[in-house]
């Protein structure tokens, strides 16, 4: 282990004696990331961002609602820290704009006793009409960076239970 740590780019063990080495040094674990939704058309000034989120410990989620007149240049933005559970951020006072999006910063709390990873289940942004993000398809229209992503539920599914337990009979 010390040899690998001292010279991590040198040739390693042969395939017959290969061992798995996981490095959990704090400096090697990425604990923050972000998601930015696509620009959506606003029919009025933003008035509210409702959400459903879950996190514990010192983990956090911060939402920043941004407006734009061209879908590229940010005209105005308003940020707020989310709390775990359901909540609503008041956006009254933001000016009219043609487009709106939400940038979200995620910070995990990984320590010696627990791992708290923030989870954002849903946004409902009201800017005239209401735009909802709550499915994998919705989130993938935006961009993920760093230690942020959307893990679909089927990743953890045990597909073995879908297979027959006995071979079909041949007649």
Buried (B, 14 or more C-beta within 10 A) or exposed (E): EEEBEEEEEEEBEEEEEEEEEEEEEEEEEEBEBBBBBBBBEBEEBBBBBBBBBBBEBEBBBBBBBBBBEEBEEBBBBBEBEBEBEEBEBEBEEBEBBBBBBBBBBBBBBBEEEEEBBBBBEBBBBBBBEEBEBEEEEBBEEBEBEEBBEBEEEEEEEEEEEEEEEEEEEEE
